Amino acid sequence: MTISTTKKFAGIAGAALLVAALAGCGSAPQASPSSPGASAPTVVDGFKPCLISDAGGWNDKSFNESAKNGMDKAAAELGVKPLEFESTNDNDYSPNMTTAISEGCTLIISVGFKLAAATVEAAKANPDLNFAIIDDYADTDFDGKTDAPNIKPLVFNTAEAAYLGGYAAAAWSAQAGVNKVGTFGGMQIPSVAVFMDGYKLGVDKYNEDKGADVQVFGWDVESQKGAFTGGFDANDTAKQTANSVLDQGVDVILPVGGPIYKSAAAAIADSGKDTLMLGVDSDLAVADDSVADITLVSIMKAIDVAVYDATVAAAAGSFDPAPYVGTLENEGVKLSSFHDFESKLPAGLTDEIAALQKAIVSGEIKVESKNSP
C-alpha cells in the first residue's frame, strides 16, 4: 500500500510503547559512557564541540533546546566544556560562526536551515574542522549534494511520525463529531512542510479506514499551499494565522514552527473552545507544562540524541559526514505518549496507531512527501 506525493529526493502496543530514544541510523541506543561499569569515553586531543542556535534561542521548547540538551549531555560525559552561541536574529549566524572558529571549535553543529550558508562557507574555508547541521543538507547550490565533505546533515523524515499524528487527530475530531482538523506553519520550508504532508496523509488514512470525512484546513498536499506565518516568532502574525485556521471550526490544530505553538495556545484560550493542539520536535506536554492540558500528542524528532551521537563520534576521532536520516524504523522520529488524554481516546486507537507504525516500518505503507529528506 502506498500513500504518497512525489519525493523531493530520489507489533508495538500502546502509545507509550510507540517510541524510544534514537541512537543512530538503523541501530539501537548505545549504553551511556556514564553507565556503571562502562569505560571512559575517548576524546582526541584538542576536541572542542560547539553549537550555534537559530533565532529561536535555547528556550524554544523545540529543536534548539533539544539540540542543546544533546550537546550538554555529550559534553558532560566526555568531560569537555562546549561553547554554545545563541543567535537572537538572522544577522547573528555568520558572526557566531566566525567566533566559534576563532575560539578553536573543532566540531560545530548548526541548528536549522537558516545557518546553511554560514555553515557551508565556514566548512569550505576550514576543511580540517568538522561540521554538522540539523534539518538541512547544506546544499546551497541545489545540486542534490552537500556542499562540503566535512558537513554531516542531521535530517528527519518527520512525515512518518506526522502520519500517525494526523491519524490520531482525525480520530479525536471524529469522536467529537466535529470532523475538522487544521495546521499552520512558520516558514514554508521542507522541514516544516514535511510535518504538514504527513499530517494530511494520516487524516486521509483515517478517512479511508473508517469511511469518515474529516477535513484538513491550512494545508493542501497536492498544491503545496497553506497557512504560514512567514517566521518562527510567537507574535501577532502567528496568532492571526492560528485564528484563521481555528475560524474554520477545527477542534485539533498542528502548529509547526517552534515558538509559534504559544500563539496557537493563546488563540485557543481566546476562543473559549475545547480545541487541542499537537506539539512538534519535542514532547511539548513535558517541555512546557503550561500547555499540557491542550496538547493531545507530539510529533517528535530525536534531535538531542542525533547531536549527542555526532558529538561523541567526533570526540573519538570517528566523525562520519554521511547524512543521518531519522525515521520511524531507527526511532529518529516518533509519536509521544498521549499523557492524560490516553484514557479519553477512541477505543482501540493506540492499537491502530501501533499497527500503522509497524506497517510503515515494514514498508507495507510508504509515507512519501515532496518535502521528505
Protein Blocks (a to p, Z undefined) as FASTA:
>chain_A
ZZddddfbdcdehjklmpccdfbehiacdddfkbghiacddddehiacdddddfkojmlo
pmklmmmmmmmmmmmmnopacdddddfbfklmmmmmmmmmmnopabdcdedjklmmmmmm
mmmmmmmbccddehiahianonopafbfkbccddddfklmmmmmmmmmmmmmmmnonopa
cdddfbdcfklmmmmmmmmmmmmmmmmmnopacdcehiafklopacdehiabdcfklmmm
mmmmmmnopabdcdeehjlmmmmmmmmmmnopacdcddehiafklmmmmlmmmmfbacdd
ffklmmmmmmmmmmnopacfbdcdddfklopaccddekjmmmmgcehklmmmmmmmmmmm
nomaccddfkbZZ
